[in-house]
Amino acid sequence: MIQWNKYLNLSSPKNNKLILWFAGAFFFLALFIKFTSEVFEDNKIQNIDQSILLYIGTNLRHTLLNGLAVDITALGSPALISLVTLITMGALLTAKDRIGALYLFLAVSGGTLWMSVLKKFVGRPRPQIISHLVEVEGLSYPSGHSLVSTVTYLTLAILVCRHIKSYKVISVVLVTATLIISLIAFSRLYLGVHYPSDVFSGMLFGISWVLMLTAFFKTFTGKMEKSL
């Protein structure tokens, strides 16, 4: 039976950290909901979306960069995300870290499921502002590459940081994960297959999901205590 009194003890430093995790999750979820409502109610955001894509198509595209953008976007592809997830889960299970493996599995699979649900619920078609440099199918909002890559690389960063004591090294790990996520997000714009609001919303929801899942694991398993 869950002893709720130990989780509701606000004087506990551990519980104070948990409150921050949950607060962060709800904060980013609220941002996602608010931003989504603004995207489809405010023409200004739609105009900004179109202007940014037109600028990219007119001023930033170059034949030498096209291949690089395709390679970068592959870092967030379902195939590579699945491969990275399976390899990491295998390594965690080999190290007898079943909680870490379960955490990663639920993060990525849950993020993928949420992405599919949100796309169908919103039903936004792909942009046709500039030419698509890759073939794509499905709906546009939120960006699946952006959401799932945010979930995957942020989760991997948290798993790595469990074993690091230096805050400087932790900062490097988080900055690296953020850079990878940002490059993948921008590649979707460069390739012309997403609006800026698609990728931004994907990152917002992805962060919210990871924070929420981490908070639950830290609360109910007691095995994520070495994480951030």
MODELLER restraints for C-alpha pairs under 7 A, 6 or more apart:
rsr = mdl.restraints
at = mdl.atoms
rsr.add(forms.Gaussian(group=physical.xy_distance, feature=features.Distance(at['CA:7:A'], at['CA:15:A']), mean=6.35, stdev=0.5))
rsr.add(forms.Gaussian(group=physical.xy_distance, feature=features.Distance(at['CA:9:A'], at['CA:15:A']), mean=6.83, stdev=0.5))
rsr.add(forms.Gaussian(group=physical.xy_distance, feature=features.Distance(at['CA:10:A'], at['CA:16:A']), mean=6.22, stdev=0.5))
rsr.add(forms.Gaussian(group=physical.xy_distance, feature=features.Distance(at['CA:18:A'], at['CA:215:A']), mean=5.98, stdev=0.5))
rsr.add(forms.Gaussian(group=physical.xy_distance, feature=features.Distance(at['CA:21:A'], at['CA:211:A']), mean=5.85, stdev=0.5))
rsr.add(forms.Gaussian(group=physical.xy_distance, feature=features.Distance(at['CA:21:A'], at['CA:212:A']), mean=6.90, stdev=0.5))
rsr.add(forms.Gaussian(group=physical.xy_distance, feature=features.Distance(at['CA:21:A'], at['CA:215:A']), mean=5.49, stdev=0.5))
rsr.add(forms.Gaussian(group=physical.xy_distance, feature=features.Distance(at['CA:22:A'], at['CA:211:A']), mean=6.85, stdev=0.5))
rsr.add(forms.Gaussian(group=physical.xy_distance, feature=features.Distance(at['CA:22:A'], at['CA:212:A']), mean=5.90, stdev=0.5))
rsr.add(forms.Gaussian(group=physical.xy_distance, feature=features.Distance(at['CA:22:A'], at['CA:215:A']), mean=5.99, stdev=0.5))
rsr.add(forms.Gaussian(group=physical.xy_distance, feature=features.Distance(at['CA:24:A'], at['CA:211:A']), mean=6.70, stdev=0.5))
rsr.add(forms.Gaussian(group=physical.xy_distance, feature=features.Distance(at['CA:25:A'], at['CA:208:A']), mean=4.33, stdev=0.5))
rsr.add(forms.Gaussian(group=physical.xy_distance, feature=features.Distance(at['CA:25:A'], at['CA:209:A']), mean=6.78, stdev=0.5))
rsr.add(forms.Gaussian(group=physical.xy_distance, feature=features.Distance(at['CA:25:A'], at['CA:211:A']), mean=5.00, stdev=0.5))
rsr.add(forms.Gaussian(group=physical.xy_distance, feature=features.Distance(at['CA:25:A'], at['CA:212:A']), mean=5.12, stdev=0.5))
rsr.add(forms.Gaussian(group=physical.xy_distance, feature=features.Distance(at['CA:26:A'], at['CA:208:A']), mean=6.73, stdev=0.5))
rsr.add(forms.Gaussian(group=physical.xy_distance, feature=features.Distance(at['CA:28:A'], at['CA:204:A']), mean=5.75, stdev=0.5))
rsr.add(forms.Gaussian(group=physical.xy_distance, feature=features.Distance(at['CA:28:A'], at['CA:205:A']), mean=6.74, stdev=0.5))
rsr.add(forms.Gaussian(group=physical.xy_distance, feature=features.Distance(at['CA:28:A'], at['CA:207:A']), mean=6.84, stdev=0.5))
rsr.add(forms.Gaussian(group=physical.xy_distance, feature=features.Distance(at['CA:28:A'], at['CA:208:A']), mean=5.11, stdev=0.5))
rsr.add(forms.Gaussian(group=physical.xy_distance, feature=features.Distance(at['CA:29:A'], at['CA:204:A']), mean=6.98, stdev=0.5))
rsr.add(forms.Gaussian(group=physical.xy_distance, feature=features.Distance(at['CA:29:A'], at['CA:205:A']), mean=6.04, stdev=0.5))
rsr.add(forms.Gaussian(group=physical.xy_distance, feature=features.Distance(at['CA:29:A'], at['CA:208:A']), mean=5.44, stdev=0.5))
rsr.add(forms.Gaussian(group=physical.xy_distance, feature=features.Distance(at['CA:32:A'], at['CA:201:A']), mean=5.90, stdev=0.5))
rsr.add(forms.Gaussian(group=physical.xy_distance, feature=features.Distance(at['CA:32:A'], at['CA:204:A']), mean=5.65, stdev=0.5))
rsr.add(forms.Gaussian(group=physical.xy_distance, feature=features.Distance(at['CA:32:A'], at['CA:205:A']), mean=6.01, stdev=0.5))
rsr.add(forms.Gaussian(group=physical.xy_distance, feature=features.Distance(at['CA:39:A'], at['CA:45:A']), mean=5.70, stdev=0.5))
rsr.add(forms.Gaussian(group=physical.xy_distance, feature=features.Distance(at['CA:39:A'], at['CA:46:A']), mean=6.53, stdev=0.5))
rsr.add(forms.Gaussian(group=physical.xy_distance, feature=features.Distance(at['CA:49:A'], at['CA:195:A']), mean=5.58, stdev=0.5))
rsr.add(forms.Gaussian(group=physical.xy_distance, feature=features.Distance(at['CA:49:A'], at['CA:196:A']), mean=5.58, stdev=0.5))
rsr.add(forms.Gaussian(group=physical.xy_distance, feature=features.Distance(at['CA:49:A'], at['CA:197:A']), mean=6.63, stdev=0.5))
rsr.add(forms.Gaussian(group=physical.xy_distance, feature=features.Distance(at['CA:50:A'], at['CA:129:A']), mean=6.65, stdev=0.5))
rsr.add(forms.Gaussian(group=physical.xy_distance, feature=features.Distance(at['CA:53:A'], at['CA:129:A']), mean=6.72, stdev=0.5))
rsr.add(forms.Gaussian(group=physical.xy_distance, feature=features.Distance(at['CA:53:A'], at['CA:130:A']), mean=6.82, stdev=0.5))
rsr.add(forms.Gaussian(group=physical.xy_distance, feature=features.Distance(at['CA:53:A'], at['CA:189:A']), mean=6.66, stdev=0.5))
rsr.add(forms.Gaussian(group=physical.xy_distance, feature=features.Distance(at['CA:53:A'], at['CA:192:A']), mean=6.94, stdev=0.5))
rsr.add(forms.Gaussian(group=physical.xy_distance, feature=features.Distance(at['CA:54:A'], at['CA:129:A']), mean=6.72, stdev=0.5))
rsr.add(forms.Gaussian(group=physical.xy_distance, feature=features.Distance(at['CA:54:A'], at['CA:130:A']), mean=6.58, stdev=0.5))
rsr.add(forms.Gaussian(group=physical.xy_distance, feature=features.Distance(at['CA:56:A'], at['CA:190:A']), mean=6.31, stdev=0.5))
rsr.add(forms.Gaussian(group=physical.xy_distance, feature=features.Distance(at['CA:57:A'], at['CA:130:A']), mean=6.06, stdev=0.5))
rsr.add(forms.Gaussian(group=physical.xy_distance, feature=features.Distance(at['CA:69:A'], at['CA:187:A']), mean=5.24, stdev=0.5))
rsr.add(forms.Gaussian(group=physical.xy_distance, feature=features.Distance(at['CA:72:A'], at['CA:183:A']), mean=6.87, stdev=0.5))
rsr.add(forms.Gaussian(group=physical.xy_distance, feature=features.Distance(at['CA:72:A'], at['CA:184:A']), mean=5.84, stdev=0.5))
rsr.add(forms.Gaussian(group=physical.xy_distance, feature=features.Distance(at['CA:72:A'], at['CA:187:A']), mean=6.57, stdev=0.5))
rsr.add(forms.Gaussian(group=physical.xy_distance, feature=features.Distance(at['CA:73:A'], at['CA:184:A']), mean=5.05, stdev=0.5))
rsr.add(forms.Gaussian(group=physical.xy_distance, feature=features.Distance(at['CA:73:A'], at['CA:187:A']), mean=5.61, stdev=0.5))
rsr.add(forms.Gaussian(group=physical.xy_distance, feature=features.Distance(at['CA:73:A'], at['CA:188:A']), mean=6.68, stdev=0.5))
rsr.add(forms.Gaussian(group=physical.xy_distance, feature=features.Distance(at['CA:75:A'], at['CA:184:A']), mean=6.92, stdev=0.5))
rsr.add(forms.Gaussian(group=physical.xy_distance, feature=features.Distance(at['CA:76:A'], at['CA:145:A']), mean=5.11, stdev=0.5))
rsr.add(forms.Gaussian(group=physical.xy_distance, feature=features.Distance(at['CA:76:A'], at['CA:149:A']), mean=5.15, stdev=0.5))
rsr.add(forms.Gaussian(group=physical.xy_distance, feature=features.Distance(at['CA:76:A'], at['CA:184:A']), mean=6.44, stdev=0.5))
rsr.add(forms.Gaussian(group=physical.xy_distance, feature=features.Distance(at['CA:77:A'], at['CA:145:A']), mean=6.38, stdev=0.5))
rsr.add(forms.Gaussian(group=physical.xy_distance, feature=features.Distance(at['CA:89:A'], at['CA:101:A']), mean=4.82, stdev=0.5))
rsr.add(forms.Gaussian(group=physical.xy_distance, feature=features.Distance(at['CA:92:A'], at['CA:98:A']), mean=6.70, stdev=0.5))
rsr.add(forms.Gaussian(group=physical.xy_distance, feature=features.Distance(at['CA:92:A'], at['CA:100:A']), mean=6.49, stdev=0.5))
rsr.add(forms.Gaussian(group=physical.xy_distance, feature=features.Distance(at['CA:92:A'], at['CA:101:A']), mean=5.63, stdev=0.5))
rsr.add(forms.Gaussian(group=physical.xy_distance, feature=features.Distance(at['CA:93:A'], at['CA:101:A']), mean=6.38, stdev=0.5))
rsr.add(forms.Gaussian(group=physical.xy_distance, feature=features.Distance(at['CA:99:A'], at['CA:223:A']), mean=6.88, stdev=0.5))
rsr.add(forms.Gaussian(group=physical.xy_distance, feature=features.Distance(at['CA:104:A'], at['CA:155:A']), mean=6.62, stdev=0.5))
rsr.add(forms.Gaussian(group=physical.xy_distance, feature=features.Distance(at['CA:107:A'], at['CA:151:A']), mean=6.58, stdev=0.5))
rsr.add(forms.Gaussian(group=physical.xy_distance, feature=features.Distance(at['CA:107:A'], at['CA:210:A']), mean=6.51, stdev=0.5))
rsr.add(forms.Gaussian(group=physical.xy_distance, feature=features.Distance(at['CA:107:A'], at['CA:213:A']), mean=6.99, stdev=0.5))
rsr.add(forms.Gaussian(group=physical.xy_distance, feature=features.Distance(at['CA:108:A'], at['CA:148:A']), mean=6.73, stdev=0.5))
rsr.add(forms.Gaussian(group=physical.xy_distance, feature=features.Distance(at['CA:108:A'], at['CA:151:A']), mean=6.32, stdev=0.5))
rsr.add(forms.Gaussian(group=physical.xy_distance, feature=features.Distance(at['CA:108:A'], at['CA:152:A']), mean=5.87, stdev=0.5))
rsr.add(forms.Gaussian(group=physical.xy_distance, feature=features.Distance(at['CA:111:A'], at['CA:148:A']), mean=5.84, stdev=0.5))
rsr.add(forms.Gaussian(group=physical.xy_distance, feature=features.Distance(at['CA:111:A'], at['CA:151:A']), mean=6.53, stdev=0.5))
rsr.add(forms.Gaussian(group=physical.xy_distance, feature=features.Distance(at['CA:111:A'], at['CA:206:A']), mean=6.89, stdev=0.5))
rsr.add(forms.Gaussian(group=physical.xy_distance, feature=features.Distance(at['CA:112:A'], at['CA:148:A']), mean=6.10, stdev=0.5))
rsr.add(forms.Gaussian(group=physical.xy_distance, feature=features.Distance(at['CA:115:A'], at['CA:144:A']), mean=5.98, stdev=0.5))
rsr.add(forms.Gaussian(group=physical.xy_distance, feature=features.Distance(at['CA:115:A'], at['CA:147:A']), mean=6.97, stdev=0.5))
rsr.add(forms.Gaussian(group=physical.xy_distance, feature=features.Distance(at['CA:118:A'], at['CA:142:A']), mean=6.99, stdev=0.5))
rsr.add(forms.Gaussian(group=physical.xy_distance, feature=features.Distance(at['CA:119:A'], at['CA:139:A']), mean=5.99, stdev=0.5))
rsr.add(forms.Gaussian(group=physical.xy_distance, feature=features.Distance(at['CA:119:A'], at['CA:140:A']), mean=6.78, stdev=0.5))
rsr.add(forms.Gaussian(group=physical.xy_distance, feature=features.Distance(at['CA:119:A'], at['CA:141:A']), mean=5.44, stdev=0.5))
rsr.add(forms.Gaussian(group=physical.xy_distance, feature=features.Distance(at['CA:119:A'], at['CA:142:A']), mean=6.17, stdev=0.5))
rsr.add(forms.Gaussian(group=physical.xy_distance, feature=features.Distance(at['CA:122:A'], at['CA:141:A']), mean=6.63, stdev=0.5))
rsr.add(forms.Gaussian(group=physical.xy_distance, feature=features.Distance(at['CA:123:A'], at['CA:139:A']), mean=6.20, stdev=0.5))
rsr.add(forms.Gaussian(group=physical.xy_distance, feature=features.Distance(at['CA:124:A'], at['CA:139:A']), mean=5.75, stdev=0.5))
rsr.add(forms.Gaussian(group=physical.xy_distance, feature=features.Distance(at['CA:124:A'], at['CA:140:A']), mean=5.42, stdev=0.5))
rsr.add(forms.Gaussian(group=physical.xy_distance, feature=features.Distance(at['CA:124:A'], at['CA:141:A']), mean=5.63, stdev=0.5))
rsr.add(forms.Gaussian(group=physical.xy_distance, feature=features.Distance(at['CA:125:A'], at['CA:139:A']), mean=5.09, stdev=0.5))
rsr.add(forms.Gaussian(group=physical.xy_distance, feature=features.Distance(at['CA:125:A'], at['CA:140:A']), mean=5.43, stdev=0.5))
rsr.add(forms.Gaussian(group=physical.xy_distance, feature=features.Distance(at['CA:126:A'], at['CA:139:A']), mean=5.94, stdev=0.5))
rsr.add(forms.Gaussian(group=physical.xy_distance, feature=features.Distance(at['CA:126:A'], at['CA:140:A']), mean=4.90, stdev=0.5))
rsr.add(forms.Gaussian(group=physical.xy_distance, feature=features.Distance(at['CA:126:A'], at['CA:193:A']), mean=6.29, stdev=0.5))
rsr.add(forms.Gaussian(group=physical.xy_distance, feature=features.Distance(at['CA:126:A'], at['CA:194:A']), mean=6.31, stdev=0.5))
rsr.add(forms.Gaussian(group=physical.xy_distance, feature=features.Distance(at['CA:127:A'], at['CA:193:A']), mean=6.24, stdev=0.5))
rsr.add(forms.Gaussian(group=physical.xy_distance, feature=features.Distance(at['CA:127:A'], at['CA:194:A']), mean=6.06, stdev=0.5))
rsr.add(forms.Gaussian(group=physical.xy_distance, feature=features.Distance(at['CA:127:A'], at['CA:195:A']), mean=6.41, stdev=0.5))
rsr.add(forms.Gaussian(group=physical.xy_distance, feature=features.Distance(at['CA:130:A'], at['CA:192:A']), mean=5.73, stdev=0.5))
rsr.add(forms.Gaussian(group=physical.xy_distance, feature=features.Distance(at['CA:131:A'], at['CA:192:A']), mean=6.06, stdev=0.5))
rsr.add(forms.Gaussian(group=physical.xy_distance, feature=features.Distance(at['CA:132:A'], at['CA:191:A']), mean=5.65, stdev=0.5))
rsr.add(forms.Gaussian(group=physical.xy_distance, feature=features.Distance(at['CA:132:A'], at['CA:192:A']), mean=4.87, stdev=0.5))
rsr.add(forms.Gaussian(group=physical.xy_distance, feature=features.Distance(at['CA:132:A'], at['CA:193:A']), mean=5.82, stdev=0.5))
rsr.add(forms.Gaussian(group=physical.xy_distance, feature=features.Distance(at['CA:133:A'], at['CA:191:A']), mean=5.01, stdev=0.5))
rsr.add(forms.Gaussian(group=physical.xy_distance, feature=features.Distance(at['CA:133:A'], at['CA:192:A']), mean=6.73, stdev=0.5))
rsr.add(forms.Gaussian(group=physical.xy_distance, feature=features.Distance(at['CA:134:A'], at['CA:191:A']), mean=6.63, stdev=0.5))
rsr.add(forms.Gaussian(group=physical.xy_distance, feature=features.Distance(at['CA:140:A'], at['CA:194:A']), mean=6.20, stdev=0.5))
rsr.add(forms.Gaussian(group=physical.xy_distance, feature=features.Distance(at['CA:140:A'], at['CA:198:A']), mean=6.56, stdev=0.5))
rsr.add(forms.Gaussian(group=physical.xy_distance, feature=features.Distance(at['CA:141:A'], at['CA:198:A']), mean=4.95, stdev=0.5))
rsr.add(forms.Gaussian(group=physical.xy_distance, feature=features.Distance(at['CA:142:A'], at['CA:198:A']), mean=4.54, stdev=0.5))
rsr.add(forms.Gaussian(group=physical.xy_distance, feature=features.Distance(at['CA:142:A'], at['CA:199:A']), mean=6.33, stdev=0.5))
rsr.add(forms.Gaussian(group=physical.xy_distance, feature=features.Distance(at['CA:142:A'], at['CA:201:A']), mean=5.78, stdev=0.5))
rsr.add(forms.Gaussian(group=physical.xy_distance, feature=features.Distance(at['CA:142:A'], at['CA:202:A']), mean=4.98, stdev=0.5))
rsr.add(forms.Gaussian(group=physical.xy_distance, feature=features.Distance(at['CA:143:A'], at['CA:194:A']), mean=6.85, stdev=0.5))
rsr.add(forms.Gaussian(group=physical.xy_distance, feature=features.Distance(at['CA:143:A'], at['CA:198:A']), mean=4.99, stdev=0.5))
rsr.add(forms.Gaussian(group=physical.xy_distance, feature=features.Distance(at['CA:143:A'], at['CA:199:A']), mean=4.99, stdev=0.5))
rsr.add(forms.Gaussian(group=physical.xy_distance, feature=features.Distance(at['CA:143:A'], at['CA:202:A']), mean=5.36, stdev=0.5))
rsr.add(forms.Gaussian(group=physical.xy_distance, feature=features.Distance(at['CA:144:A'], at['CA:202:A']), mean=6.87, stdev=0.5))
rsr.add(forms.Gaussian(group=physical.xy_distance, feature=features.Distance(at['CA:146:A'], at['CA:181:A']), mean=6.99, stdev=0.5))
rsr.add(forms.Gaussian(group=physical.xy_distance, feature=features.Distance(at['CA:146:A'], at['CA:184:A']), mean=6.75, stdev=0.5))
rsr.add(forms.Gaussian(group=physical.xy_distance, feature=features.Distance(at['CA:146:A'], at['CA:185:A']), mean=5.34, stdev=0.5))
rsr.add(forms.Gaussian(group=physical.xy_distance, feature=features.Distance(at['CA:146:A'], at['CA:199:A']), mean=5.33, stdev=0.5))
rsr.add(forms.Gaussian(group=physical.xy_distance, feature=features.Distance(at['CA:146:A'], at['CA:202:A']), mean=5.16, stdev=0.5))
rsr.add(forms.Gaussian(group=physical.xy_distance, feature=features.Distance(at['CA:146:A'], at['CA:203:A']), mean=5.80, stdev=0.5))
rsr.add(forms.Gaussian(group=physical.xy_distance, feature=features.Distance(at['CA:147:A'], at['CA:202:A']), mean=4.06, stdev=0.5))
rsr.add(forms.Gaussian(group=physical.xy_distance, feature=features.Distance(at['CA:147:A'], at['CA:203:A']), mean=5.20, stdev=0.5))
rsr.add(forms.Gaussian(group=physical.xy_distance, feature=features.Distance(at['CA:147:A'], at['CA:205:A']), mean=6.70, stdev=0.5))
rsr.add(forms.Gaussian(group=physical.xy_distance, feature=features.Distance(at['CA:147:A'], at['CA:206:A']), mean=4.90, stdev=0.5))
rsr.add(forms.Gaussian(group=physical.xy_distance, feature=features.Distance(at['CA:148:A'], at['CA:206:A']), mean=6.71, stdev=0.5))
rsr.add(forms.Gaussian(group=physical.xy_distance, feature=features.Distance(at['CA:149:A'], at['CA:181:A']), mean=6.16, stdev=0.5))
rsr.add(forms.Gaussian(group=physical.xy_distance, feature=features.Distance(at['CA:150:A'], at['CA:181:A']), mean=5.69, stdev=0.5))
rsr.add(forms.Gaussian(group=physical.xy_distance, feature=features.Distance(at['CA:150:A'], at['CA:203:A']), mean=5.86, stdev=0.5))
rsr.add(forms.Gaussian(group=physical.xy_distance, feature=features.Distance(at['CA:150:A'], at['CA:206:A']), mean=5.47, stdev=0.5))
rsr.add(forms.Gaussian(group=physical.xy_distance, feature=features.Distance(at['CA:150:A'], at['CA:207:A']), mean=6.69, stdev=0.5))
rsr.add(forms.Gaussian(group=physical.xy_distance, feature=features.Distance(at['CA:151:A'], at['CA:206:A']), mean=5.08, stdev=0.5))
rsr.add(forms.Gaussian(group=physical.xy_distance, feature=features.Distance(at['CA:151:A'], at['CA:207:A']), mean=6.58, stdev=0.5))
rsr.add(forms.Gaussian(group=physical.xy_distance, feature=features.Distance(at['CA:151:A'], at['CA:210:A']), mean=6.02, stdev=0.5))
rsr.add(forms.Gaussian(group=physical.xy_distance, feature=features.Distance(at['CA:153:A'], at['CA:177:A']), mean=5.64, stdev=0.5))
rsr.add(forms.Gaussian(group=physical.xy_distance, feature=features.Distance(at['CA:154:A'], at['CA:177:A']), mean=6.15, stdev=0.5))
rsr.add(forms.Gaussian(group=physical.xy_distance, feature=features.Distance(at['CA:155:A'], at['CA:210:A']), mean=6.65, stdev=0.5))
rsr.add(forms.Gaussian(group=physical.xy_distance, feature=features.Distance(at['CA:157:A'], at['CA:173:A']), mean=6.15, stdev=0.5))
rsr.add(forms.Gaussian(group=physical.xy_distance, feature=features.Distance(at['CA:157:A'], at['CA:174:A']), mean=6.16, stdev=0.5))
rsr.add(forms.Gaussian(group=physical.xy_distance, feature=features.Distance(at['CA:157:A'], at['CA:177:A']), mean=6.54, stdev=0.5))
rsr.add(forms.Gaussian(group=physical.xy_distance, feature=features.Distance(at['CA:158:A'], at['CA:227:A']), mean=6.17, stdev=0.5))
rsr.add(forms.Gaussian(group=physical.xy_distance, feature=features.Distance(at['CA:158:A'], at['CA:228:A']), mean=6.80, stdev=0.5))
rsr.add(forms.Gaussian(group=physical.xy_distance, feature=features.Distance(at['CA:159:A'], at['CA:227:A']), mean=6.86, stdev=0.5))
rsr.add(forms.Gaussian(group=physical.xy_distance, feature=features.Distance(at['CA:161:A'], at['CA:170:A']), mean=5.85, stdev=0.5))
rsr.add(forms.Gaussian(group=physical.xy_distance, feature=features.Distance(at['CA:161:A'], at['CA:227:A']), mean=5.91, stdev=0.5))
rsr.add(forms.Gaussian(group=physical.xy_distance, feature=features.Distance(at['CA:161:A'], at['CA:228:A']), mean=6.73, stdev=0.5))
rsr.add(forms.Gaussian(group=physical.xy_distance, feature=features.Distance(at['CA:162:A'], at['CA:226:A']), mean=4.64, stdev=0.5))
rsr.add(forms.Gaussian(group=physical.xy_distance, feature=features.Distance(at['CA:162:A'], at['CA:227:A']), mean=3.94, stdev=0.5))
rsr.add(forms.Gaussian(group=physical.xy_distance, feature=features.Distance(at['CA:162:A'], at['CA:228:A']), mean=6.71, stdev=0.5))
rsr.add(forms.Gaussian(group=physical.xy_distance, feature=features.Distance(at['CA:163:A'], at['CA:226:A']), mean=6.93, stdev=0.5))
rsr.add(forms.Gaussian(group=physical.xy_distance, feature=features.Distance(at['CA:164:A'], at['CA:170:A']), mean=6.64, stdev=0.5))
rsr.add(forms.Gaussian(group=physical.xy_distance, feature=features.Distance(at['CA:185:A'], at['CA:199:A']), mean=5.68, stdev=0.5))
rsr.add(forms.Gaussian(group=physical.xy_distance, feature=features.Distance(at['CA:188:A'], at['CA:194:A']), mean=5.74, stdev=0.5))
rsr.add(forms.Gaussian(group=physical.xy_distance, feature=features.Distance(at['CA:189:A'], at['CA:195:A']), mean=6.44, stdev=0.5))
rsr.add(forms.Gaussian(group=physical.xy_distance, feature=features.Distance(at['CA:189:A'], at['CA:196:A']), mean=6.55, stdev=0.5))
rsr.add(forms.Gaussian(group=physical.xy_distance, feature=features.Distance(at['CA:217:A'], at['CA:224:A']), mean=6.42, stdev=0.5))
rsr.add(forms.Gaussian(group=physical.xy_distance, feature=features.Distance(at['CA:218:A'], at['CA:224:A']), mean=4.97, stdev=0.5))
rsr.add(forms.Gaussian(group=physical.xy_distance, feature=features.Distance(at['CA:218:A'], at['CA:225:A']), mean=6.14, stdev=0.5))
